[in-house]
Amino acid sequence: MKNRLFTHTRACCLIALGAASVLGIASAQDPDAKAKLTTLAAGSDYLQTGPGTEATLPIAGKPLVTLTGVPIPGLSNSDTIIERTQDAVFTADDAAPDAGLTASVPITLTALNLMGAVAGPNGGQCTVNLTLAPSPASTGTLILTKASAAATSGKYHSDVNVYFNVTFTPIAPNTTCYPPILKAPPCKFKQARGSWSTTPQPGEFLYTGTYPGVQYNQHTGLPGGFGDFYITAPQTDTAATAAHATCEALQAVGTTCSTTGAAKP
């Protein structure tokens, strides 16, 4: 009787373990479950400005100025930095279960360095330098989606209020320019059709460090189910009086953004 009971108990244990495996209860032993992307690590997106960037300036005549990026020293072609201040955890959308998985995180624009030229108030030309205002912070929201638990890429949309400063410098022989613009209302930039992946783009500038580290765009030591975030195509964010085209910053200095497949709102 004792041996029969032991045999029966062992058979029940085997059945229970098999059921747990099928139902995913023993997910720690499931390599597919371990590989699923659940979270994008907080970090910084190093971007460079591309063709199509322009802004209408709040000065006499409200001129439309074409702007180009000025690389930040030590960061290759980067002239724009956006910080994702929290890990993005994907969850199901209960209101739209067929829409896949979504994640929402706050973002902060931490660097912006653009330059152009405009006619002076009394003739000649002035250099335009458009930079990020030191305060208030330029903040917004990034909302990411992916089609399934197994996906490692997807779409995103975002908005950010950009507080900026503009300064003007005479281009010789011109000697007169406009006073600086230091307290302009913010521009609200929107992007509705961006695409992302956990794989960096070819030739991309990578700032690598150990997780967690919000200053990095490539992390080592990521927990299981975590990945990094990279935009996969050039994009153009638009506001009422401006447009800012960007791509992932490229490592080779002087390399320009491609205009192929650029995403617009």
Sequence and secondary structure as in RCSB ss.txt:
>XXXX:A:sequence
MKNRLFTHTRACCLIALGAASVLGIASAQDPDAKAKLTTLAAGSDYLQTGPGTEATLPIAGKPLVTLTGVPIPGL
SNSDTIIERTQDAVFTADDAAPDAGLTASVPITLTALNLMGAVAGPNGGQCTVNLTLAPSPASTGTLILTKASAA
ATSGKYHSDVNVYFNVTFTPIAPNTTCYPPILKAPPCKFKQARGSWSTTPQPGEFLYTGTYPGVQYNQHTGLPGG
FGDFYITAPQTDTAATAAHATCEALQAVGTTCSTTGAAKP
>XXXX:A:secstr
 HHHHHHHHHHHHHHHHHHHHHHTTTGGG HHHHHS  EE  EEEEEEE TT EEE SSTT  EEE EE   TTS
TT  EEEEE S EE EE TT GGG EEEEEEEEEEEEEEEEEEE TTSSEEEEEEEE SSS EEEEEEEEESSTT
 SEEEEEEEEEE EEEEEEEETT       B S   EEEEEEEEEEESS  TTB   EEESS TT SEEES  TT
EE  EE S EEEEETTEEEEEEE BSSTT     TT B  
